[in-house]
Amino acid sequence: MENKEKEVSAMSLLIDDGYFSGLSRGQKLCREKEEGNREYKFKLTGLSDEQRNHRATQLHWRLNEGNDTAVYLIGVEDDGNQLGISEDDLKE
């Protein structure tokens, strides 16, 4: 149970670390890097069990890279293109 709680808390988006300062809505971000604790995801809904397991593996990698801190940018493609997220997906 302790690991699960750690995963959930690590998925919280950190908006006060300076990464988002000066960004405008729709502005293209730099391409996602393999290393580091930041992960871009277009959305996290409607996943198969296999996709969910893959996301969990990615989360563990990002947590390790970030010393137990992972930052997820939802609504962003791997190339840094900000597509946003629908209200329904946000609620889910």
Backbone torsions as a table, in degrees:
resi	resn	phi	psi	omega
1	MET	NA	-35.6	-179.1
2	GLU	-60.9	-43.6	178.3
3	ASN	-62.7	-40.1	179.9
4	LYS	-63.4	-43.3	177.9
5	GLU	-62.2	-39.4	178.4
6	LYS	-62.8	-43.0	179.2
7	GLU	-61.8	-45.2	-177.7
8	VAL	-64.1	-44.2	-179.1
9	SER	-67.5	-33.0	-179.8
10	ALA	-69.9	-23.9	-179.2
11	MET	-77.5	-9.6	178.2
12	SER	-63.9	133.9	-178.1
13	LEU	-74.4	126.7	178.6
14	LEU	-92.2	114.9	-177.9
15	ILE	-109.1	0.9	-176.4
16	ASP	-110.2	19.3	-178.1
17	ASP	-95.7	8.7	177.4
18	GLY	87.9	-11.7	-177.3
19	TYR	-64.5	-33.0	-173.9
20	PHE	-94.2	-5.6	-178.1
21	SER	-66.4	133.2	178.0
22	GLY	83.9	1.7	178.5
23	LEU	-87.4	141.3	175.6
24	SER	-105.4	152.8	177.1
25	ARG	-58.7	131.7	179.3
26	GLY	85.0	-9.6	179.1
27	GLN	-65.4	135.2	179.7
28	LYS	-74.4	130.4	177.4
29	LEU	-88.7	169.6	174.1
30	CYS	-67.2	156.5	-179.9
31	ARG	-58.3	143.4	177.5
32	GLU	-60.1	138.5	179.8
33	LYS	-99.1	146.1	178.2
34	GLU	-66.2	-37.2	179.7
35	GLU	-91.6	160.4	176.2
36	GLY	101.2	179.2	-173.6
37	ASN	-103.0	7.4	-179.1
38	ARG	-99.2	135.5	-179.7
39	GLU	-130.7	129.7	174.6
40	TYR	-95.5	135.3	175.4
41	LYS	-140.4	131.3	175.7
42	PHE	-64.1	-47.7	175.1
43	LYS	-159.8	164.7	-178.7
44	LEU	-122.2	21.1	-178.0
45	THR	-110.2	160.4	175.9
46	GLY	64.8	33.5	-177.1
47	LEU	-90.2	144.9	171.9
48	SER	-75.7	169.2	177.3
49	ASP	-60.0	-40.3	179.3
50	GLU	-63.2	-43.8	178.3
51	GLN	-64.7	-40.0	179.1
52	ARG	-63.2	-42.0	177.8
53	ASN	-64.2	-39.3	177.3
54	HIS	-63.6	-42.0	178.6
55	ARG	-62.6	-37.6	178.3
56	ALA	-64.5	-40.1	177.6
57	THR	-63.9	-42.8	177.5
58	GLN	-61.7	-42.1	179.8
59	LEU	-60.2	-45.7	178.7
60	HIS	-59.9	-40.4	177.8
61	TRP	-61.3	-49.0	-178.3
62	ARG	-64.3	-37.9	176.4
63	LEU	-62.3	-41.9	178.2
64	ASN	-64.8	-43.6	179.5
65	GLU	-64.2	-32.1	-175.3
66	GLY	-104.3	20.3	-179.9
67	ASN	51.5	54.1	177.8
68	ASP	75.7	18.3	174.9
69	THR	-129.4	126.0	176.2
70	ALA	-124.8	139.0	179.1
71	VAL	-116.6	119.4	179.0
72	TYR	-106.5	128.7	174.6
73	LEU	-105.8	106.8	-176.0
74	ILE	-90.4	140.3	-178.1
75	GLY	90.3	14.9	-177.6
76	VAL	-124.8	133.1	176.6
77	GLU	-81.2	163.1	-178.6
78	ASP	-57.7	-27.5	179.7
79	ASP	-82.2	0.6	177.9
80	GLY	94.5	-1.1	178.8
81	ASN	-71.6	122.5	179.5
82	GLN	-87.6	112.3	178.6
83	LEU	-98.4	-19.4	-176.2
84	GLY	84.2	-176.4	-177.7
85	ILE	-140.1	141.4	-178.4
86	SER	-72.4	157.3	177.9
87	GLU	-58.9	-40.3	179.5
88	ASP	-64.2	-45.6	178.9
89	ASP	-65.1	-36.2	178.6
90	LEU	-63.8	-42.0	179.4
91	LYS	-66.7	-36.6	-178.9
92	GLU	-69.7	NA	NA
